[in-house]
């Protein structure tokens, strides 16, 4: 069932709700530049690397660690190619 704006209401169909959440998560995952925590992490890493350190980043969850590793790797590769 859809609400007055043409959107479904939560709980109408669990499979559709799950598909919507997955789509939103994938959209957000494709936009690491918009993540304020990642932005702050990159600033800190830039500073540490510039000072000669080799920082290690710890994450509580494996999926977060994988996402952060990919985003940090991409950011540093882009910066090196400039």
FIROMAR-691026 format. One record per atom (N, C-alpha, C, O, CB): residue number from 1; residue in three letters; x, y, z. Coordinates in steps of 0.2 Angstrom, whole numbers, plus 5000, padded with zeros to 4 digits. Glycine has a CB too. Layout:
! FIROMAR-691026
<site sese="NUM" zavex="ALA" c1="X" c2="Y" c3="Z"/>
...
This chain:
! FIROMAR-691026
<site sese="1" zavex="UNK" c1="5004" c2="4994" c3="5000"/>
<site sese="1" zavex="UNK" c1="5000" c2="5000" c3="5000"/>
<site sese="1" zavex="UNK" c1="5004" c2="5006" c3="5000"/>
<site sese="1" zavex="UNK" c1="5010" c2="5006" c3="5003"/>
<site sese="1" zavex="UNK" c1="4995" c2="5000" c3="5006"/>
<site sese="2" zavex="UNK" c1="5002" c2="5011" c3="4996"/>
<site sese="2" zavex="UNK" c1="5006" c2="5017" c3="4996"/>
<site sese="2" zavex="UNK" c1="5003" c2="5023" c3="5000"/>
<site sese="2" zavex="UNK" c1="4997" c2="5023" c3="5000"/>
<site sese="2" zavex="UNK" c1="5007" c2="5019" c3="4989"/>
<site sese="3" zavex="UNK" c1="5007" c2="5028" c3="5002"/>
<site sese="3" zavex="UNK" c1="5004" c2="5033" c3="5006"/>
<site sese="3" zavex="UNK" c1="5002" c2="5039" c3="5001"/>
<site sese="3" zavex="UNK" c1="5003" c2="5037" c3="4995"/>
<site sese="3" zavex="UNK" c1="5009" c2="5036" c3="5011"/>
<site sese="4" zavex="UNK" c1="5000" c2="5044" c3="5003"/>
<site sese="4" zavex="UNK" c1="4997" c2="5050" c3="4998"/>
<site sese="4" zavex="UNK" c1="5003" c2="5052" c3="4993"/>
<site sese="4" zavex="UNK" c1="5001" c2="5055" c3="4988"/>
<site sese="4" zavex="UNK" c1="4995" c2="5055" c3="5002"/>
<site sese="5" zavex="UNK" c1="5009" c2="5051" c3="4995"/>
<site sese="5" zavex="UNK" c1="5014" c2="5054" c3="4991"/>
<site sese="5" zavex="UNK" c1="5017" c2="5049" c3="4986"/>
<site sese="5" zavex="UNK" c1="5022" c2="5049" c3="4983"/>
<site sese="5" zavex="UNK" c1="5020" c2="5056" c3="4995"/>
<site sese="6" zavex="UNK" c1="5013" c2="5043" c3="4985"/>
<site sese="6" zavex="UNK" c1="5015" c2="5038" c3="4980"/>
<site sese="6" zavex="UNK" c1="5021" c2="5033" c3="4983"/>
<site sese="6" zavex="UNK" c1="5023" c2="5029" c3="4980"/>
<site sese="6" zavex="UNK" c1="5018" c2="5041" c3="4974"/>
<site sese="7" zavex="UNK" c1="5022" c2="5034" c3="4990"/>
<site sese="7" zavex="UNK" c1="5027" c2="5029" c3="4993"/>
<site sese="7" zavex="UNK" c1="5023" c2="5024" c3="4997"/>
<site sese="7" zavex="UNK" c1="5018" c2="5025" c3="5000"/>
<site sese="7" zavex="UNK" c1="5032" c2="5033" c3="4997"/>
<site sese="8" zavex="UNK" c1="5026" c2="5018" c3="4997"/>
<site sese="8" zavex="UNK" c1="5024" c2="5013" c3="5002"/>
<site sese="8" zavex="UNK" c1="5024" c2="5015" c3="5009"/>
<site sese="8" zavex="UNK" c1="5029" c2="5018" c3="5011"/>
<site sese="8" zavex="UNK" c1="5027" c2="5006" c3="5000"/>
<site sese="9" zavex="UNK" c1="5020" c2="5012" c3="5013"/>
<site sese="9" zavex="UNK" c1="5021" c2="5013" c3="5020"/>
<site sese="9" zavex="UNK" c1="5024" c2="5007" c3="5023"/>
<site sese="9" zavex="UNK" c1="5024" c2="5002" c3="5021"/>
<site sese="9" zavex="UNK" c1="5014" c2="5014" c3="5024"/>
<site sese="10" zavex="UNK" c1="5029" c2="5009" c3="5028"/>
<site sese="10" zavex="UNK" c1="5033" c2="5003" c3="5031"/>
<site sese="10" zavex="UNK" c1="5028" c2="4998" c3="5034"/>
<site sese="10" zavex="UNK" c1="5023" c2="4999" c3="5037"/>
<site sese="10" zavex="UNK" c1="5037" c2="5006" c3="5037"/>
<site sese="11" zavex="UNK" c1="5030" c2="4992" c3="5033"/>
<site sese="11" zavex="UNK" c1="5026" c2="4986" c3="5036"/>
<site sese="11" zavex="UNK" c1="5021" c2="4983" c3="5031"/>
<site sese="11" zavex="UNK" c1="5019" c2="4978" c3="5033"/>
<site sese="11" zavex="UNK" c1="5023" c2="4988" c3="5042"/>
<site sese="12" zavex="UNK" c1="5020" c2="4986" c3="5025"/>
<site sese="12" zavex="UNK" c1="5016" c2="4983" c3="5020"/>
<site sese="12" zavex="UNK" c1="5018" c2="4977" c3="5018"/>
<site sese="12" zavex="UNK" c1="5014" c2="4972" c3="5017"/>
<site sese="12" zavex="UNK" c1="5014" c2="4988" c3="5015"/>
<site sese="13" zavex="UNK" c1="5024" c2="4976" c3="5016"/>
<site sese="13" zavex="UNK" c1="5027" c2="4970" c3="5014"/>
<site sese="13" zavex="UNK" c1="5035" c2="4970" c3="5016"/>
<site sese="13" zavex="UNK" c1="5039" c2="4974" c3="5014"/>
<site sese="13" zavex="UNK" c1="5027" c2="4970" c3="5006"/>
<site sese="14" zavex="UNK" c1="5036" c2="4965" c3="5020"/>
<site sese="14" zavex="UNK" c1="5043" c2="4965" c3="5023"/>
<site sese="14" zavex="UNK" c1="5048" c2="4964" c3="5018"/>
<site sese="14" zavex="UNK" c1="5054" c2="4967" c3="5019"/>
<site sese="14" zavex="UNK" c1="5043" c2="4959" c3="5028"/>
<site sese="15" zavex="UNK" c1="5047" c2="4960" c3="5013"/>
<site sese="15" zavex="UNK" c1="5052" c2="4959" c3="5008"/>
<site sese="15" zavex="UNK" c1="5053" c2="4966" c3="5004"/>
<site sese="15" zavex="UNK" c1="5059" c2="4967" c3="5002"/>
<site sese="15" zavex="UNK" c1="5050" c2="4954" c3="5003"/>
<site sese="16" zavex="UNK" c1="5048" c2="4970" c3="5003"/>
<site sese="16" zavex="UNK" c1="5049" c2="4976" c3="4999"/>
<site sese="16" zavex="UNK" c1="5053" c2="4981" c3="5004"/>
<site sese="16" zavex="UNK" c1="5057" c2="4985" c3="5002"/>
<site sese="16" zavex="UNK" c1="5042" c2="4979" c3="4997"/>
<site sese="17" zavex="UNK" c1="5051" c2="4981" c3="5010"/>
<site sese="17" zavex="UNK" c1="5054" c2="4985" c3="5015"/>
<site sese="17" zavex="UNK" c1="5062" c2="4983" c3="5015"/>
<site sese="17" zavex="UNK" c1="5066" c2="4988" c3="5015"/>
<site sese="17" zavex="UNK" c1="5051" c2="4985" c3="5022"/>
<site sese="18" zavex="UNK" c1="5063" c2="4977" c3="5015"/>
<site sese="18" zavex="UNK" c1="5070" c2="4975" c3="5016"/>
<site sese="18" zavex="UNK" c1="5074" c2="4977" c3="5009"/>
<site sese="18" zavex="UNK" c1="5080" c2="4979" c3="5010"/>
<site sese="18" zavex="UNK" c1="5071" c2="4967" c3="5017"/>
<site sese="19" zavex="UNK" c1="5071" c2="4976" c3="5004"/>
<site sese="19" zavex="UNK" c1="5074" c2="4978" c3="4997"/>
<site sese="19" zavex="UNK" c1="5075" c2="4986" c3="4997"/>
<site sese="19" zavex="UNK" c1="5080" c2="4988" c3="4995"/>
<site sese="19" zavex="UNK" c1="5069" c2="4976" c3="4991"/>
<site sese="20" zavex="UNK" c1="5070" c2="4990" c3="5000"/>
<site sese="20" zavex="UNK" c1="5071" c2="4997" c3="5000"/>
<site sese="20" zavex="UNK" c1="5077" c2="4999" c3="5005"/>
<site sese="20" zavex="UNK" c1="5081" c2="5003" c3="5003"/>
<site sese="20" zavex="UNK" c1="5065" c2="5000" c3="5003"/>
<site sese="21" zavex="UNK" c1="5078" c2="4995" c3="5011"/>
<site sese="21" zavex="UNK" c1="5083" c2="4997" c3="5015"/>
<site sese="21" zavex="UNK" c1="5090" c2="4995" c3="5012"/>
<site sese="21" zavex="UNK" c1="5095" c2="4999" c3="5012"/>
<site sese="21" zavex="UNK" c1="5083" c2="4993" c3="5022"/>
<site sese="22" zavex="UNK" c1="5090" c2="4989" c3="5008"/>
<site sese="22" zavex="UNK" c1="5096" c2="4987" c3="5005"/>
<site sese="22" zavex="UNK" c1="5098" c2="4993" c3="4999"/>
<site sese="22" zavex="UNK" c1="5104" c2="4994" c3="4999"/>
<site sese="22" zavex="UNK" c1="5096" c2="4980" c3="5002"/>
<site sese="23" zavex="UNK" c1="5093" c2="4995" c3="4996"/>
<site sese="23" zavex="UNK" c1="5095" c2="5000" c3="4991"/>
<site sese="23" zavex="UNK" c1="5097" c2="5006" c3="4994"/>
<site sese="23" zavex="UNK" c1="5102" c2="5009" c3="4991"/>
<site sese="23" zavex="UNK" c1="5088" c2="5001" c3="4987"/>
<site sese="24" zavex="UNK" c1="5094" c2="5008" c3="4999"/>
<site sese="24" zavex="UNK" c1="5097" c2="5015" c3="5003"/>
<site sese="24" zavex="UNK" c1="5104" c2="5014" c3="5005"/>
<site sese="24" zavex="UNK" c1="5108" c2="5018" c3="5004"/>
<site sese="24" zavex="UNK" c1="5092" c2="5016" c3="5008"/>
<site sese="25" zavex="UNK" c1="5105" c2="5008" c3="5008"/>
<site sese="25" zavex="UNK" c1="5112" c2="5006" c3="5011"/>
<site sese="25" zavex="UNK" c1="5117" c2="5006" c3="5005"/>
<site sese="25" zavex="UNK" c1="5123" c2="5009" c3="5006"/>
<site sese="25" zavex="UNK" c1="5112" c2="5000" c3="5014"/>
<site sese="26" zavex="UNK" c1="5115" c2="5003" c3="4999"/>
<site sese="26" zavex="UNK" c1="5120" c2="5003" c3="4994"/>
<site sese="26" zavex="UNK" c1="5121" c2="5010" c3="4991"/>
<site sese="26" zavex="UNK" c1="5127" c2="5012" c3="4989"/>
<site sese="26" zavex="UNK" c1="5117" c2="4999" c3="4988"/>
<site sese="27" zavex="UNK" c1="5116" c2="5014" c3="4991"/>
<site sese="27" zavex="UNK" c1="5117" c2="5021" c3="4988"/>
<site sese="27" zavex="UNK" c1="5121" c2="5025" c3="4993"/>
<site sese="27" zavex="UNK" c1="5126" c2="5029" c3="4991"/>
<site sese="27" zavex="UNK" c1="5110" c2="5025" c3="4988"/>
<site sese="28" zavex="UNK" c1="5121" c2="5024" c3="5000"/>
<site sese="28" zavex="UNK" c1="5125" c2="5028" c3="5004"/>
<site sese="28" zavex="UNK" c1="5132" c2="5025" c3="5004"/>
<site sese="28" zavex="UNK" c1="5137" c2="5029" c3="5005"/>
<site sese="28" zavex="UNK" c1="5122" c2="5027" c3="5011"/>
<site sese="29" zavex="UNK" c1="5133" c2="5019" c3="5003"/>
<site sese="29" zavex="UNK" c1="5140" c2="5016" c3="5003"/>
<site sese="29" zavex="UNK" c1="5143" c2="5018" c3="4997"/>
<site sese="29" zavex="UNK" c1="5150" c2="5019" c3="4997"/>
<site sese="29" zavex="UNK" c1="5139" c2="5008" c3="5003"/>
<site sese="30" zavex="UNK" c1="5140" c2="5021" c3="4992"/>
<site sese="30" zavex="UNK" c1="5143" c2="5023" c3="4986"/>
<site sese="30" zavex="UNK" c1="5145" c2="5031" c3="4987"/>
<site sese="30" zavex="UNK" c1="5148" c2="5034" c3="4982"/>
<site sese="30" zavex="UNK" c1="5139" c2="5022" c3="4980"/>
<site sese="31" zavex="UNK" c1="5144" c2="5034" c3="4993"/>
<site sese="31" zavex="UNK" c1="5145" c2="5041" c3="4994"/>
<site sese="31" zavex="UNK" c1="5150" c2="5042" c3="5000"/>
<site sese="31" zavex="UNK" c1="5148" c2="5045" c3="5004"/>
<site sese="31" zavex="UNK" c1="5139" c2="5044" c3="4994"/>
<site sese="32" zavex="UNK" c1="5156" c2="5039" c3="5000"/>
<site sese="32" zavex="UNK" c1="5160" c2="5040" c3="5006"/>
<site sese="32" zavex="UNK" c1="5162" c2="5047" c3="5007"/>
<site sese="32" zavex="UNK" c1="5164" c2="5049" c3="5013"/>
<site sese="32" zavex="UNK" c1="5166" c2="5036" c3="5005"/>
<site sese="33" zavex="UNK" c1="5162" c2="5051" c3="5002"/>
<site sese="33" zavex="UNK" c1="5164" c2="5058" c3="5003"/>
<site sese="33" zavex="UNK" c1="5159" c2="5062" c3="5008"/>
<site sese="33" zavex="UNK" c1="5161" c2="5067" c3="5011"/>
<site sese="33" zavex="UNK" c1="5165" c2="5062" c3="4997"/>
<site sese="34" zavex="UNK" c1="5153" c2="5059" c3="5008"/>
<site sese="34" zavex="UNK" c1="5148" c2="5062" c3="5012"/>
<site sese="34" zavex="UNK" c1="5148" c2="5060" c3="5020"/>
<site sese="34" zavex="UNK" c1="5144" c2="5062" c3="5024"/>
<site sese="34" zavex="UNK" c1="5141" c2="5061" c3="5009"/>
<site sese="35" zavex="UNK" c1="5152" c2="5055" c3="5021"/>
<site sese="35" zavex="UNK" c1="5153" c2="5053" c3="5028"/>
<site sese="35" zavex="UNK" c1="5157" c2="5057" c3="5032"/>
<site sese="35" zavex="UNK" c1="5163" c2="5057" c3="5031"/>
<site sese="35" zavex="UNK" c1="5155" c2="5045" c3="5028"/>
<site sese="36" zavex="UNK" c1="5154" c2="5060" c3="5037"/>
<site sese="36" zavex="UNK" c1="5158" c2="5065" c3="5041"/>
<site sese="36" zavex="UNK" c1="5164" c2="5061" c3="5046"/>
<site sese="36" zavex="UNK" c1="5169" c2="5064" c3="5047"/>
<site sese="36" zavex="UNK" c1="5154" c2="5069" c3="5046"/>
<site sese="37" zavex="UNK" c1="5162" c2="5055" c3="5048"/>
<site sese="37" zavex="UNK" c1="5168" c2="5051" c3="5052"/>
<site sese="37" zavex="UNK" c1="5173" c2="5049" c3="5047"/>
<site sese="37" zavex="UNK" c1="5179" c2="5050" c3="5049"/>
<site sese="37" zavex="UNK" c1="5164" c2="5045" c3="5055"/>
<site sese="38" zavex="UNK" c1="5172" c2="5047" c3="5041"/>
<site sese="38" zavex="UNK" c1="5177" c2="5046" c3="5036"/>
<site sese="38" zavex="UNK" c1="5181" c2="5052" c3="5035"/>
<site sese="38" zavex="UNK" c1="5187" c2="5051" c3="5034"/>
<site sese="38" zavex="UNK" c1="5174" c2="5042" c3="5030"/>
<site sese="39" zavex="UNK" c1="5178" c2="5057" c3="5034"/>
<site sese="39" zavex="UNK" c1="5181" c2="5063" c3="5032"/>
<site sese="39" zavex="UNK" c1="5186" c2="5065" c3="5037"/>
<site sese="39" zavex="UNK" c1="5192" c2="5067" c3="5036"/>
<site sese="39" zavex="UNK" c1="5176" c2="5069" c3="5031"/>
<site sese="40" zavex="UNK" c1="5184" c2="5065" c3="5044"/>
<site sese="40" zavex="UNK" c1="5188" c2="5066" c3="5049"/>
<site sese="40" zavex="UNK" c1="5194" c2="5061" c3="5050"/>
<site sese="40" zavex="UNK" c1="5200" c2="5063" c3="5051"/>
<site sese="40" zavex="UNK" c1="5184" c2="5066" c3="5056"/>
<site sese="41" zavex="UNK" c1="5193" c2="5055" c3="5049"/>
<site sese="41" zavex="UNK" c1="5198" c2="5050" c3="5049"/>
<site sese="41" zavex="UNK" c1="5203" c2="5051" c3="5044"/>
<site sese="41" zavex="UNK" c1="5209" c2="5051" c3="5045"/>
<site sese="41" zavex="UNK" c1="5195" c2="5043" c3="5048"/>
<site sese="42" zavex="UNK" c1="5201" c2="5053" c3="5037"/>
<site sese="42" zavex="UNK" c1="5206" c2="5055" c3="5032"/>
<site sese="42" zavex="UNK" c1="5210" c2="5061" c3="5034"/>
<site sese="42" zavex="UNK" c1="5216" c2="5061" c3="5032"/>
<site sese="42" zavex="UNK" c1="5202" c2="5056" c3="5026"/>
<site sese="43" zavex="UNK" c1="5207" c2="5066" c3="5037"/>
<site sese="43" zavex="UNK" c1="5211" c2="5071" c3="5039"/>
<site sese="43" zavex="UNK" c1="5217" c2="5069" c3="5044"/>
<site sese="43" zavex="UNK" c1="5222" c2="5071" c3="5044"/>
<site sese="43" zavex="UNK" c1="5207" c2="5077" c3="5043"/>
<site sese="44" zavex="UNK" c1="5215" c2="5065" c3="5049"/>
<site sese="44" zavex="UNK" c1="5219" c2="5063" c3="5054"/>
<site sese="44" zavex="UNK" c1="5225" c2="5058" c3="5051"/>
<site sese="44" zavex="UNK" c1="5231" c2="5059" c3="5053"/>
<site sese="44" zavex="UNK" c1="5216" c2="5059" c3="5060"/>
<site sese="45" zavex="UNK" c1="5223" c2="5054" c3="5046"/>
<site sese="45" zavex="UNK" c1="5228" c2="5050" c3="5043"/>
<site sese="45" zavex="UNK" c1="5233" c2="5054" c3="5039"/>
<site sese="45" zavex="UNK" c1="5239" c2="5052" c3="5039"/>
<site sese="45" zavex="UNK" c1="5224" c2="5045" c3="5039"/>
<site sese="46" zavex="UNK" c1="5230" c2="5059" c3="5035"/>
<site sese="46" zavex="UNK" c1="5235" c2="5063" c3="5032"/>
<site sese="46" zavex="UNK" c1="5240" c2="5066" c3="5036"/>
<site sese="46" zavex="UNK" c1="5246" c2="5066" c3="5034"/>
<site sese="46" zavex="UNK" c1="5231" c2="5069" c3="5028"/>
<site sese="47" zavex="UNK" c1="5238" c2="5069" c3="5042"/>
<site sese="47" zavex="UNK" c1="5242" c2="5072" c3="5046"/>
<site sese="47" zavex="UNK" c1="5248" c2="5067" c3="5049"/>
<site sese="47" zavex="UNK" c1="5254" c2="5069" c3="5049"/>
<site sese="47" zavex="UNK" c1="5238" c2="5075" c3="5052"/>
<site sese="48" zavex="UNK" c1="5245" c2="5061" c3="5051"/>
<site sese="48" zavex="UNK" c1="5250" c2="5056" c3="5054"/>
<site sese="48" zavex="UNK" c1="5255" c2="5054" c3="5049"/>
<site sese="48" zavex="UNK" c1="5261" c2="5053" c3="5050"/>
<site sese="48" zavex="UNK" c1="5246" c2="5050" c3="5056"/>
<site sese="49" zavex="UNK" c1="5252" c2="5053" c3="5043"/>
<site sese="49" zavex="UNK" c1="5257" c2="5050" c3="5037"/>
<site sese="49" zavex="UNK" c1="5262" c2="5056" c3="5035"/>
<site sese="49" zavex="UNK" c1="5268" c2="5054" c3="5034"/>
<site sese="49" zavex="UNK" c1="5253" c2="5048" c3="5031"/>
<site sese="50" zavex="UNK" c1="5260" c2="5062" c3="5035"/>
<site sese="50" zavex="UNK" c1="5264" c2="5068" c3="5034"/>
<site sese="50" zavex="UNK" c1="5270" c2="5068" c3="5039"/>
<site sese="50" zavex="UNK" c1="5275" c2="5070" c3="5038"/>
<site sese="50" zavex="UNK" c1="5260" c2="5074" c3="5033"/>
<site sese="51" zavex="UNK" c1="5268" c2="5066" c3="5045"/>
<site sese="51" zavex="UNK" c1="5273" c2="5066" c3="5051"/>
<site sese="51" zavex="UNK" c1="5277" c2="5060" c3="5051"/>
<site sese="51" zavex="UNK" c1="5281" c2="5059" c3="5056"/>
<site sese="51" zavex="UNK" c1="5269" c2="5067" c3="5057"/>
<site sese="52" zavex="UNK" c1="5276" c2="5056" c3="5046"/>
<site sese="52" zavex="UNK" c1="5281" c2="5050" c3="5046"/>
<site sese="52" zavex="UNK" c1="5278" c2="5044" c3="5049"/>
<site sese="52" zavex="UNK" c1="5282" c2="5038" c3="5050"/>
<site sese="52" zavex="UNK" c1="5287" c2="5051" c3="5049"/>
<site sese="53" zavex="UNK" c1="5272" c2="5044" c3="5052"/>
<site sese="53" zavex="UNK" c1="5269" c2="5038" c3="5055"/>
<site sese="53" zavex="UNK" c1="5266" c2="5033" c3="5050"/>
<site sese="53" zavex="UNK" c1="5264" c2="5035" c3="5045"/>
<site sese="53" zavex="UNK" c1="5264" c2="5040" c3="5061"/>
<site sese="54" zavex="UNK" c1="5265" c2="5027" c3="5052"/>
<site sese="54" zavex="UNK" c1="5261" c2="5022" c3="5049"/>
<site sese="54" zavex="UNK" c1="5255" c2="5020" c3="5053"/>
<site sese="54" zavex="UNK" c1="5255" c2="5015" c3="5056"/>
<site sese="54" zavex="UNK" c1="5265" c2="5016" c3="5047"/>
<site sese="55" zavex="UNK" c1="5250" c2="5024" c3="5053"/>
<site sese="55" zavex="UNK" c1="5244" c2="5023" c3="5057"/>
<site sese="55" zavex="UNK" c1="5240" c2="5016" c3="5056"/>
<site sese="55" zavex="UNK" c1="5240" c2="5014" c3="5050"/>
<site sese="55" zavex="UNK" c1="5239" c2="5028" c3="5057"/>
<site sese="56" zavex="UNK" c1="5237" c2="5013" c3="5061"/>
<site sese="56" zavex="UNK" c1="5233" c2="5007" c3="5060"/>
<site sese="56" zavex="UNK" c1="5226" c2="5010" c3="5063"/>
<site sese="56" zavex="UNK" c1="5225" c2="5013" c3="5068"/>
<site sese="56" zavex="UNK" c1="5236" c2="5001" c3="5065"/>
<site sese="57" zavex="UNK" c1="5221" c2="5008" c3="5059"/>
<site sese="57" zavex="UNK" c1="5214" c2="5010" c3="5060"/>
<site sese="57" zavex="UNK" c1="5210" c2="5003" c3="5063"/>
<site sese="57" zavex="UNK" c1="5210" c2="4998" c3="5059"/>
<site sese="57" zavex="UNK" c1="5210" c2="5013" c3="5054"/>
<site sese="58" zavex="UNK" c1="5207" c2="5004" c3="5068"/>
<site sese="58" zavex="UNK" c1="5204" c2="4998" c3="5071"/>
<site sese="58" zavex="UNK" c1="5196" c2="4999" c3="5071"/>
<site sese="58" zavex="UNK" c1="5194" c2="5005" c3="5072"/>
<site sese="58" zavex="UNK" c1="5206" c2="4997" c3="5079"/>
<site sese="59" zavex="UNK" c1="5192" c2="4994" c3="5069"/>
<site sese="59" zavex="UNK" c1="5185" c2="4995" c3="5068"/>
<site sese="59" zavex="UNK" c1="5182" c2="4989" c3="5072"/>
<site sese="59" zavex="UNK" c1="5185" c2="4984" c3="5073"/>
<site sese="59" zavex="UNK" c1="5183" c2="4995" c3="5061"/>
<site sese="60" zavex="UNK" c1="5176" c2="4990" c3="5075"/>
<site sese="60" zavex="UNK" c1="5173" c2="4985" c3="5079"/>
<site sese="60" zavex="UNK" c1="5170" c2="4979" c3="5074"/>
<site sese="60" zavex="UNK" c1="5170" c2="4974" c3="5076"/>
<site sese="60" zavex="UNK" c1="5168" c2="4988" c3="5083"/>
<site sese="61" zavex="UNK" c1="5168" c2="4981" c3="5069"/>
<site sese="61" zavex="UNK" c1="5164" c2="4977" c3="5064"/>
<site sese="61" zavex="UNK" c1="5168" c2="4975" c3="5058"/>
<site sese="61" zavex="UNK" c1="5171" c2="4980" c3="5055"/>
<site sese="61" zavex="UNK" c1="5157" c2="4979" c3="5063"/>
<site sese="62" zavex="UNK" c1="5169" c2="4969" c3="5056"/>
<site sese="62" zavex="UNK" c1="5172" c2="4967" c3="5050"/>
<site sese="62" zavex="UNK" c1="5170" c2="4971" c3="5044"/>
<site sese="62" zavex="UNK" c1="5174" c2="4974" c3="5040"/>
<site sese="62" zavex="UNK" c1="5172" c2="4960" c3="5049"/>
<site sese="63" zavex="UNK" c1="5163" c2="4971" c3="5043"/>
<site sese="63" zavex="UNK" c1="5161" c2="4975" c3="5037"/>
<site sese="63" zavex="UNK" c1="5163" c2="4982" c3="5037"/>
<site sese="63" zavex="UNK" c1="5164" c2="4985" c3="5032"/>
<site sese="63" zavex="UNK" c1="5153" c2="4974" c3="5037"/>
<site sese="64" zavex="UNK" c1="5163" c2="4985" c3="5043"/>
<site sese="64" zavex="UNK" c1="5165" c2="4992" c3="5043"/>
<site sese="64" zavex="UNK" c1="5172" c2="4993" c3="5041"/>
<site sese="64" zavex="UNK" c1="5174" c2="4997" c3="5038"/>
<site sese="64" zavex="UNK" c1="5164" c2="4995" c3="5050"/>
<site sese="65" zavex="UNK" c1="5176" c2="4988" c3="5044"/>
<site sese="65" zavex="UNK" c1="5184" c2="4988" c3="5043"/>
<site sese="65" zavex="UNK" c1="5185" c2="4988" c3="5035"/>
<site sese="65" zavex="UNK" c1="5189" c2="4991" c3="5032"/>
<site sese="65" zavex="UNK" c1="5187" c2="4983" c3="5046"/>
<site sese="66" zavex="UNK" c1="5181" c2="4983" c3="5032"/>
<site sese="66" zavex="UNK" c1="5182" c2="4982" c3="5025"/>
<site sese="66" zavex="UNK" c1="5180" c2="4989" c3="5021"/>
<site sese="66" zavex="UNK" c1="5183" c2="4991" c3="5016"/>
<site sese="66" zavex="UNK" c1="5178" c2="4976" c3="5022"/>
<site sese="67" zavex="UNK" c1="5175" c2="4992" c3="5023"/>
<site sese="67" zavex="UNK" c1="5172" c2="4998" c3="5020"/>
<site sese="67" zavex="UNK" c1="5177" c2="5004" c3="5021"/>
<site sese="67" zavex="UNK" c1="5179" c2="5007" c3="5016"/>
<site sese="67" zavex="UNK" c1="5165" c2="5000" c3="5022"/>
<site sese="68" zavex="UNK" c1="5180" c2="5004" c3="5027"/>
<site sese="68" zavex="UNK" c1="5184" c2="5010" c3="5028"/>
<site sese="68" zavex="UNK" c1="5191" c2="5008" c3="5024"/>
<site sese="68" zavex="UNK" c1="5194" c2="5013" c3="5022"/>
<site sese="68" zavex="UNK" c1="5186" c2="5010" c3="5036"/>
<site sese="69" zavex="UNK" c1="5193" c2="5002" c3="5024"/>
<site sese="69" zavex="UNK" c1="5199" c2="5001" c3="5021"/>
<site sese="69" zavex="UNK" c1="5199" c2="5002" c3="5013"/>
<site sese="69" zavex="UNK" c1="5203" c2="5005" c3="5010"/>
<site sese="69" zavex="UNK" c1="5201" c2="4993" c3="5021"/>
<site sese="70" zavex="UNK" c1="5193" c2="5001" c3="5010"/>
<site sese="70" zavex="UNK" c1="5192" c2="5003" c3="5003"/>
<site sese="70" zavex="UNK" c1="5192" c2="5010" c3="5002"/>
<site sese="70" zavex="UNK" c1="5195" c2="5013" c3="4998"/>
<site sese="70" zavex="UNK" c1="5186" c2="4999" c3="5001"/>
<site sese="71" zavex="UNK" c1="5188" c2="5014" c3="5006"/>
<site sese="71" zavex="UNK" c1="5188" c2="5021" c3="5006"/>
<site sese="71" zavex="UNK" c1="5194" c2="5024" c3="5007"/>
<site sese="71" zavex="UNK" c1="5196" c2="5029" c3="5003"/>
<site sese="71" zavex="UNK" c1="5183" c2="5024" c3="5011"/>
<site sese="72" zavex="UNK" c1="5198" c2="5022" c3="5012"/>
<site sese="72" zavex="UNK" c1="5205" c2="5025" c3="5014"/>
<site sese="72" zavex="UNK" c1="5210" c2="5024" c3="5008"/>
<site sese="72" zavex="UNK" c1="5213" c2="5028" c3="5006"/>
<site sese="72" zavex="UNK" c1="5207" c2="5023" c3="5020"/>
<site sese="73" zavex="UNK" c1="5210" c2="5018" c3="5006"/>
<site sese="73" zavex="UNK" c1="5214" c2="5016" c3="5000"/>
<site sese="73" zavex="UNK" c1="5213" c2="5020" c3="4994"/>
<site sese="73" zavex="UNK" c1="5217" c2="5022" c3="4991"/>
<site sese="73" zavex="UNK" c1="5213" c2="5008" c3="4998"/>
<site sese="74" zavex="UNK" c1="5206" c2="5021" c3="4992"/>
<site sese="74" zavex="UNK" c1="5204" c2="5025" c3="4986"/>
<site sese="74" zavex="UNK" c1="5207" c2="5032" c3="4987"/>
<site sese="74" zavex="UNK" c1="5209" c2="5035" c3="4983"/>
<site sese="74" zavex="UNK" c1="5197" c2="5024" c3="4985"/>
<site sese="75" zavex="UNK" c1="5206" c2="5035" c3="4993"/>
<site sese="75" zavex="UNK" c1="5207" c2="5042" c3="4995"/>
<site sese="75" zavex="UNK" c1="5215" c2="5043" c3="4994"/>
<site sese="75" zavex="UNK" c1="5217" c2="5048" c3="4991"/>
<site sese="75" zavex="UNK" c1="5205" c2="5044" c3="5001"/>
<site sese="76" zavex="UNK" c1="5219" c2="5038" c3="4997"/>
<site sese="76" zavex="UNK" c1="5226" c2="5039" c3="4996"/>
<site sese="76" zavex="UNK" c1="5229" c2="5038" c3="4989"/>
<site sese="76" zavex="UNK" c1="5234" c2="5041" c3="4987"/>
<site sese="76" zavex="UNK" c1="5229" c2="5034" c3="5001"/>
<site sese="77" zavex="UNK" c1="5226" c2="5033" c3="4986"/>
<site sese="77" zavex="UNK" c1="5228" c2="5032" c3="4979"/>
<site sese="77" zavex="UNK" c1="5226" c2="5039" c3="4974"/>
<site sese="77" zavex="UNK" c1="5230" c2="5041" c3="4970"/>
<site sese="77" zavex="UNK" c1="5224" c2="5026" c3="4976"/>
<site sese="78" zavex="UNK" c1="5220" c2="5042" c3="4975"/>
<site sese="78" zavex="UNK" c1="5219" c2="5048" c3="4972"/>
<site sese="78" zavex="UNK" c1="5224" c2="5053" c3="4973"/>
<site sese="78" zavex="UNK" c1="5226" c2="5057" c3="4969"/>
<site sese="78" zavex="UNK" c1="5212" c2="5050" c3="4973"/>
<site sese="79" zavex="UNK" c1="5226" c2="5054" c3="4980"/>
<site sese="79" zavex="UNK" c1="5230" c2="5059" c3="4982"/>
<site sese="79" zavex="UNK" c1="5237" c2="5058" c3="4979"/>
<site sese="79" zavex="UNK" c1="5240" c2="5063" c3="4977"/>
<site sese="79" zavex="UNK" c1="5230" c2="5060" c3="4990"/>
<site sese="80" zavex="UNK" c1="5239" c2="5052" c3="4979"/>
<site sese="80" zavex="UNK" c1="5246" c2="5051" c3="4976"/>
<site sese="80" zavex="UNK" c1="5246" c2="5052" c3="4968"/>
<site sese="80" zavex="UNK" c1="5252" c2="5054" c3="4966"/>
<site sese="80" zavex="UNK" c1="5248" c2="5043" c3="4977"/>
<site sese="81" zavex="UNK" c1="5241" c2="5051" c3="4965"/>
<site sese="81" zavex="UNK" c1="5241" c2="5052" c3="4958"/>
<site sese="81" zavex="UNK" c1="5240" c2="5059" c3="4956"/>
<site sese="81" zavex="UNK" c1="5241" c2="5061" c3="4950"/>
<site sese="81" zavex="UNK" c1="5235" c2="5048" c3="4955"/>
<site sese="82" zavex="UNK" c1="5239" c2="5064" c3="4961"/>
<site sese="82" zavex="UNK" c1="5239" c2="5071" c3="4959"/>
<site sese="82" zavex="UNK" c1="5245" c2="5074" c3="4959"/>
<site sese="82" zavex="UNK" c1="5246" c2="5080" c3="4957"/>
<site sese="82" zavex="UNK" c1="5234" c2="5074" c3="4964"/>
